[in-house]
Amino acid sequence: MKYIAAYLLLASAGNASPSAADVTKVLESVGIEVDAEKLSKLISEVEGKSVEELIAEGNEKLSSVPTGGAVAASSGAAAAGGADEVAAEEEKEEAKEESDDDMGFGLFD
């Protein structure tokens, strides 16, 4: 992710096609060691593409990823039951915390 961030930083600064040396310079300036193999793979993957094209490709890929909403809709009853269990568990913890607060000593004991 740090390689992509550096690449995008360079692109947003006006370098339309950052090289491996450019990315290395940015990362090393903040004390990050560069894995040449990972960086060369990134550069080869993005070679000849603009940042706008890369973002559009990424958005297309993300649109095909299922989200939690689809799962919850298909199992609505199970999700609601799970929420009830969580709420009950939280109430038990709160009651325990309240009882521990006085540590067995009452105000008028």
Summary of the structure (lengths in Angstrom):
residues: 109
radius of gyration: 26.1
end to end distance: 60.8
largest distance: 79.8
contacts: 208
relative contact order: 0.07
helix: 72%
strand: 0%
